[in-house]
């Protein structure tokens, strides 16, 4: 079996924690690059874009398009309704729920 990496693009509803509850002090903008955790200790890299606005303030909620970078270790069965956390380093700054998987790609790893 050929090893592969998986990448996902999906639409999600994300919420940033308010500043007074340990969240960010400043808003996030298109192309924001936090880490993502899906009920595991592993963190995955990705990028968030906001189709309906340019920014999201701490304490706010928005619809976002998320693109995860390729990884061997990401779950192969992400689906609508799955929850995740947004992290900056070890600090949790928000949460999200997948609304719709737009694209799932499996990329063969050449060894």
Secondary structure, DSSP 4 states (H G I P E B T S, - for coil): ---EEEEEEEEEEEEEPPGGGT--SS-EETTB--EEESSSS--EEEEEE-SS-SEE-TT-EEEEEEEEPPBSSS-TT--TT-EEEEEETTEEEEEEEEEEEEEEEEEEPP-
